[in-house]
Amino acid sequence: MTVREHELVLPLTESAVRSLAVGDTVFLSGEIFATAGLPTHDRLLRCLDGDEALPFDMKGGALFHLGSLNEEAEDGSHHIIYMNPTTSTRFNGHMPRLIEGLGLRATGGKGGLSAESAEAMTRLGCVYLSFLGGGAQIITAAIRKVTGIGWPEMISHYRIARIEVERLGPLTVGIDAHGNSIYDLTNAKALENRSAILARMNAARAAIGKP
């Protein structure tokens, strides 16, 4: 697999997204949305149902599963102390609708997403970007400024932070817009290796048992 490196500026075009392949390395500059809350994802779905307005125009945006601790200054501005990825599979029940309903071009976090989400990404032209687990220092260093806080009445990790970033990364294309998943490939390779290892173990046991 040939790994390519991409410097991309948000918002992403569909053609830019579809040019990415599983395993590629990506650096992002521009504006992202970040939240780590299940209640927040529930609320986003209710927005799609018309129960309330979205806090931002998120159409065609990048929504990442990143928890952030943010604090408000006396002038009303917000500062993010740190930001770290959370596990995306927690949101498997939300993401297919959010990908299509918000027209997302990118999402991401840790651990990938379900096949249903991958199908939605293929239809729309959306990519899943994998963040380095425990890479809070690297991720936080890419923040240039907080441009908005959605639903500030929620606790810090549940708010939607709109953030301007510069060279956020390195991020890995975990699921591309063609239905390919690095997680599926990894699982298949692990099963393949498991079979080979078990075969060698069984052969070794048989050899030991011979007179």
C-alpha positions as CSV (number, residue, x, y, z in Angstrom):
1,M,0.0,0.0,0.0
2,T,1.4,3.4,-1.1
3,V,1.0,6.0,1.6
4,R,0.5,9.6,0.3
5,E,0.6,12.8,2.3
6,H,-2.0,15.5,1.8
7,E,-2.2,19.2,3.0
8,L,-5.9,20.0,2.9
9,V,-7.7,23.2,3.5
10,L,-11.3,23.2,5.0
11,P,-14.0,23.2,3.9
12,L,-13.2,20.1,1.8
13,T,-14.6,19.5,-1.7
14,E,-16.1,16.2,-2.6
15,S,-13.3,15.7,-5.2
16,A,-10.6,16.3,-2.6
17,V,-12.3,13.7,-0.3
18,R,-12.7,11.1,-2.9
19,S,-9.0,11.5,-3.9
20,L,-8.0,10.1,-0.4
21,A,-7.2,6.5,0.1
22,V,-7.0,4.3,3.2
23,G,-3.7,4.7,4.9
24,D,-3.0,8.2,3.5
25,T,-1.7,10.9,5.9
26,V,-3.6,14.1,6.1
27,F,-2.9,17.5,7.7
28,L,-5.9,19.9,8.0
29,S,-6.0,23.7,8.1
30,G,-9.2,25.7,8.5
31,E,-12.3,25.3,10.7
32,I,-13.5,22.1,12.4
33,F,-16.3,21.1,14.8
34,A,-15.4,19.0,17.8
35,T,-17.4,17.3,20.5
36,A,-17.2,14.1,22.6
37,G,-20.8,13.9,23.9
38,L,-23.4,11.3,23.4
39,P,-26.1,13.7,24.6
40,T,-24.7,16.2,22.0
41,H,-25.1,13.7,19.2
42,D,-28.7,13.0,20.4
43,R,-29.3,16.7,20.3
44,L,-27.8,17.0,16.8
45,L,-30.3,14.3,15.6
46,R,-33.1,16.3,17.2
47,C,-31.9,19.3,15.2
48,L,-32.2,17.3,12.0
49,D,-35.8,16.4,13.1
50,G,-36.6,20.1,13.4
51,D,-36.8,20.3,17.2
52,E,-34.3,23.2,17.4
53,A,-31.8,25.0,15.3
54,L,-28.3,23.9,14.9
55,P,-25.8,26.1,16.8
56,F,-23.7,26.6,13.6
57,D,-24.1,26.0,9.9
58,M,-22.3,22.7,9.8
59,K,-23.2,21.8,6.2
60,G,-20.2,20.3,4.4
61,G,-18.1,20.6,7.5
62,A,-15.8,18.3,9.5
63,L,-17.2,17.0,12.8
64,F,-14.6,15.2,14.9
65,H,-15.0,13.1,18.1
66,L,-12.6,15.2,20.2
67,G,-13.1,16.1,23.9
68,S,-11.9,19.5,24.9
69,L,-11.6,21.4,28.1
70,N,-12.4,25.0,27.4
71,E,-12.5,28.0,29.7
72,E,-14.1,31.4,29.2
73,A,-12.2,34.6,29.6
74,E,-13.6,37.8,31.1
75,D,-14.1,39.2,27.6
76,G,-16.3,36.2,26.7
77,S,-13.8,34.5,24.5
78,H,-13.0,30.8,24.9
79,H,-9.6,29.1,25.2
80,I,-9.1,25.4,24.9
81,I,-6.6,24.0,27.4
82,Y,-6.4,20.6,25.8
83,M,-8.2,18.5,23.2
84,N,-8.0,14.7,22.8
85,P,-9.8,12.1,20.7
86,T,-12.6,9.8,22.0
87,T,-13.8,6.5,20.6
88,S,-16.0,7.0,17.5
89,T,-17.8,3.6,17.8
90,R,-19.7,5.1,20.7
91,F,-21.6,7.1,18.1
92,N,-22.3,4.3,15.6
93,G,-26.1,4.8,16.1
94,H,-25.8,8.5,15.3
95,M,-23.3,8.9,12.5
96,P,-25.1,7.5,9.4
97,R,-27.8,10.1,9.8
98,L,-25.5,12.9,10.8
99,I,-23.1,12.3,7.9
100,E,-26.0,12.6,5.4
101,G,-28.1,15.1,7.3
102,L,-25.3,17.5,7.8
103,G,-23.5,16.7,4.6
104,L,-20.3,16.1,6.4
105,R,-17.1,15.8,4.3
106,A,-15.0,14.5,7.2
107,T,-15.4,12.9,10.6
108,G,-13.0,11.1,12.8
109,G,-11.7,10.2,16.2
110,K,-10.4,6.8,17.5
111,G,-11.4,3.3,16.5
112,G,-13.4,3.8,13.3
113,L,-17.1,3.6,12.6
114,S,-19.7,1.0,11.6
115,A,-20.3,-0.4,8.1
116,E,-23.5,1.7,8.0
117,S,-21.5,4.9,8.5
118,A,-19.0,3.7,5.9
119,E,-21.9,3.3,3.4
120,A,-23.1,6.8,4.2
121,M,-19.6,8.1,3.6
122,T,-19.4,6.4,0.3
123,R,-22.8,7.8,-0.9
124,L,-22.0,11.3,0.2
125,G,-18.2,11.7,-0.2
126,C,-17.0,11.7,3.4
127,V,-13.8,10.4,5.0
128,Y,-13.0,9.1,8.4
129,L,-9.7,10.4,9.8
130,S,-8.0,8.5,12.6
131,F,-6.4,10.6,15.4
132,L,-3.4,9.5,17.5
133,G,-4.8,8.2,20.8
134,G,-3.2,10.1,23.7
135,G,-1.9,12.7,21.3
136,A,-3.5,15.6,23.1
137,Q,-0.3,17.7,23.0
138,I,0.0,17.4,19.2
139,I,-3.7,18.0,18.6
140,T,-3.9,21.0,20.9
141,A,-0.8,22.6,19.4
142,A,-2.7,22.8,16.0
143,I,-5.4,25.1,17.6
144,R,-5.2,28.7,16.4
145,K,-8.4,30.0,18.0
146,V,-11.9,29.1,19.1
147,T,-14.3,30.7,16.8
148,G,-17.5,29.6,18.6
149,I,-19.0,27.5,21.3
150,G,-22.3,25.7,20.6
151,W,-24.6,24.9,23.5
152,P,-22.4,26.5,26.3
153,E,-24.9,25.3,28.9
154,M,-23.6,21.8,28.5
155,I,-20.4,20.5,30.2
156,S,-17.2,21.3,28.4
157,H,-16.7,17.9,26.6
158,Y,-20.3,18.0,25.4
159,R,-20.2,21.4,23.9
160,I,-19.6,21.8,20.2
161,A,-16.4,23.8,19.7
162,R,-15.9,25.5,16.4
163,I,-12.1,25.8,16.1
164,E,-9.6,27.2,13.6
165,V,-6.7,24.8,13.2
166,E,-3.4,24.9,11.3
167,R,-1.9,21.6,10.1
168,L,-4.0,19.5,12.4
169,G,-2.3,16.1,12.2
170,P,-0.8,13.8,11.2
171,L,-4.2,12.1,10.7
172,T,-4.6,8.7,9.0
173,V,-7.4,8.0,6.5
174,G,-9.1,5.1,8.4
175,I,-12.2,4.8,6.1
176,D,-12.2,6.4,2.7
177,A,-15.1,7.6,0.5
178,H,-15.0,4.3,-1.5
179,G,-15.9,2.0,1.3
180,N,-12.4,0.9,2.2
181,S,-11.6,0.6,5.9
182,I,-8.2,0.2,7.5
183,Y,-10.0,-1.4,10.4
184,D,-11.4,-4.2,8.2
185,L,-8.0,-4.7,6.6
186,T,-6.4,-4.9,10.0
187,N,-8.9,-7.4,11.3
188,A,-8.5,-9.6,8.2
189,K,-4.7,-9.5,8.5
190,A,-5.0,-10.4,12.2
191,L,-7.2,-13.4,11.4
192,E,-4.8,-14.5,8.7
193,N,-1.9,-14.3,11.1
194,R,-3.9,-16.1,13.8
195,S,-4.5,-19.0,11.5
196,A,-0.9,-19.3,10.7
197,I,0.2,-19.0,14.3
198,L,-2.3,-21.7,15.4
199,A,-1.1,-24.0,12.6
200,R,2.5,-23.7,13.7
201,M,1.5,-24.3,17.4
202,N,-0.4,-27.4,16.4
203,A,2.5,-28.7,14.4
204,A,4.9,-28.1,17.3
205,R,2.6,-29.9,19.7
206,A,2.3,-32.9,17.3
207,A,6.1,-33.0,17.0
208,I,6.5,-33.0,20.8
209,G,4.1,-35.9,21.1
210,K,6.0,-38.1,18.6
211,P,8.2,-40.9,20.1
